[in-house]
């Protein structure tokens, strides 16, 4: 069965989905993504002595701010009153990578997947911006929704990409 696209009206015009009649439920989304850096960059980030300042601290604030501004960036996203927005990091010295994890929650009528994904992207871009003077070979990858709960579709857990 083909799923109906609900961001278009009967004339094919782009619309914001009407969530007026939806129930308010607890909703949560977790997204993640990675940035791979060179050895010098990794060491400076960990030591906190990058010329532009505290890379992870600034990245955390940028990611949180981005979750709150998602509807300003993605045209059909609803403005949401988030109840939680967190950005965390996992540093992997062996592969010289930093994984950004974004957790977003609310009690509302629509999900927060886009907010979590936006938080990850902006946090990763902030790391890139703060380190590009010494490392232009950084690679951002593996950005995806890890898990989401709430709403009509219930729980989703990422199991890899179907090929």
C-alpha positions as CSV (number, residue, x, y, z in Angstrom):
1,X,0.0,0.0,0.0
2,X,1.4,3.4,-1.0
3,X,1.6,5.9,1.8
4,X,-0.1,9.2,1.1
5,X,2.1,12.3,1.2
6,X,0.5,14.7,3.6
7,X,2.6,17.8,2.8
8,X,0.6,18.5,-0.3
9,X,-3.1,19.5,-0.8
10,X,-5.4,18.0,-3.5
11,X,-4.0,20.5,-6.1
12,X,-0.3,19.5,-5.4
13,X,0.5,22.6,-3.4
14,X,2.9,22.3,-0.5
15,X,1.2,22.8,2.8
16,X,1.9,22.5,6.5
17,X,0.2,19.4,7.9
18,X,-2.8,20.2,10.0
19,X,-2.3,18.7,13.5
20,X,-5.3,20.4,15.1
21,X,-7.2,17.1,15.8
22,X,-4.1,15.1,16.8
23,X,-3.7,14.0,20.4
24,X,-1.0,15.5,22.6
25,X,1.5,12.7,23.4
26,X,5.0,12.6,24.9
27,X,7.4,12.6,22.0
28,X,11.1,12.0,22.0
29,X,13.7,11.8,19.2
30,X,17.4,10.9,19.3
31,X,19.6,11.6,16.3
32,X,23.4,11.2,15.8
33,X,26.2,11.9,13.3
34,X,30.0,11.9,13.2
35,X,32.8,14.1,12.2
36,X,36.2,12.6,11.4
37,X,39.2,14.9,12.0
38,X,43.0,14.6,11.8
39,X,45.2,13.7,14.8
40,X,46.2,17.3,15.5
41,X,42.6,18.5,15.4
42,X,41.4,15.7,17.7
43,X,44.1,16.4,20.2
44,X,43.3,20.2,20.3
45,X,39.6,19.5,20.7
46,X,40.2,17.1,23.6
47,X,42.7,19.5,25.3
48,X,40.4,22.4,24.8
49,X,43.1,24.6,23.2
50,X,41.7,25.2,19.7
51,X,42.4,28.8,18.7
52,X,38.7,29.6,18.4
53,X,37.9,28.3,21.9
54,X,36.0,25.4,23.5
55,X,34.9,23.5,20.4
56,X,32.6,21.0,22.2
57,X,31.1,23.7,24.4
58,X,30.3,26.0,21.5
59,X,29.1,23.1,19.4
60,X,26.7,22.0,22.2
61,X,25.2,25.4,22.5
62,X,24.8,25.7,18.7
63,X,23.1,22.3,18.5
64,X,20.7,23.2,21.2
65,X,19.9,26.5,19.7
66,X,19.3,24.9,16.3
67,X,16.8,22.5,17.7
68,X,14.7,25.5,18.9
69,X,15.0,27.1,15.4
70,X,14.2,24.2,13.2
71,X,10.9,25.6,12.0
72,X,12.8,28.7,10.8
73,X,15.0,26.5,8.6
74,X,12.7,23.6,7.4
75,X,9.7,25.2,5.6
76,X,6.9,22.8,6.7
77,X,8.0,22.1,10.3
78,X,5.7,23.3,13.0
79,X,7.2,25.7,15.6
80,X,7.4,23.6,18.7
81,X,7.7,24.3,22.4
82,X,10.5,21.8,23.3
83,X,10.7,20.6,26.9
84,X,14.2,19.1,26.5
85,X,17.1,19.6,24.1
86,X,20.4,18.0,24.9
87,X,23.6,17.6,22.8
88,X,26.2,15.0,23.9
89,X,29.5,13.8,22.4
90,X,31.3,10.5,22.1
91,X,35.0,10.9,21.3
92,X,36.8,8.0,19.6
93,X,40.5,8.4,19.7
94,X,41.2,5.3,17.5
95,X,39.3,6.6,14.5
96,X,39.7,10.3,15.4
97,X,36.0,10.9,15.3
98,X,33.4,12.8,17.4
99,X,29.9,11.5,17.4
100,X,27.2,14.1,18.2
101,X,24.0,12.8,19.9
102,X,20.9,15.0,20.0
103,X,18.0,14.2,22.3
104,X,14.8,16.3,22.0
105,X,11.5,15.9,23.9
106,X,8.1,17.6,24.1
107,X,4.5,17.0,24.9
108,X,2.8,17.8,21.6
109,X,0.9,17.0,18.5
110,X,3.8,16.4,16.2
111,X,7.2,14.7,16.4
112,X,10.6,16.1,17.1
113,X,12.7,14.1,14.6
114,X,13.6,17.1,12.5
115,X,14.6,19.1,15.6
116,X,17.0,16.3,16.7
117,X,18.5,15.9,13.2
118,X,18.9,19.7,12.9
119,X,20.7,19.8,16.2
120,X,23.1,17.1,15.1
121,X,23.8,18.9,11.8
122,X,24.4,22.3,13.3
123,X,26.6,20.9,16.1
124,X,28.7,19.0,13.5
125,X,29.0,22.1,11.3
126,X,30.1,24.2,14.3
127,X,32.9,21.7,15.0
128,X,33.9,22.0,11.3
129,X,33.8,25.8,11.4
130,X,35.9,26.0,14.6
131,X,38.5,23.6,13.2
132,X,38.7,24.4,9.5
133,X,41.7,26.6,9.9
134,X,43.9,23.6,10.7
135,X,42.0,20.7,9.1
136,X,40.1,21.1,5.8
137,X,39.9,17.3,5.4
138,X,37.2,16.8,8.0
139,X,34.4,14.5,7.0
140,X,30.8,14.7,8.3
141,X,28.9,11.4,8.0
142,X,26.4,8.9,9.3
143,X,23.7,11.5,10.3
144,X,20.5,9.6,11.1
145,X,17.5,9.2,13.3
146,X,18.5,6.7,16.0
147,X,15.2,6.4,17.8
148,X,11.8,8.1,18.2
149,X,8.8,7.5,20.4
150,X,5.3,8.9,20.6
151,X,2.7,9.8,18.2
152,X,0.5,7.7,15.9
153,X,3.4,5.7,14.4
154,X,4.8,4.8,17.8
155,X,8.3,3.7,18.4
156,X,11.1,3.6,15.8
157,X,14.6,2.3,16.3
158,X,17.2,2.6,13.6
159,X,18.4,-0.9,12.4
160,X,20.6,0.2,9.5
161,X,20.0,1.1,6.0
162,X,17.9,-1.2,3.7
163,X,19.7,-1.8,0.5
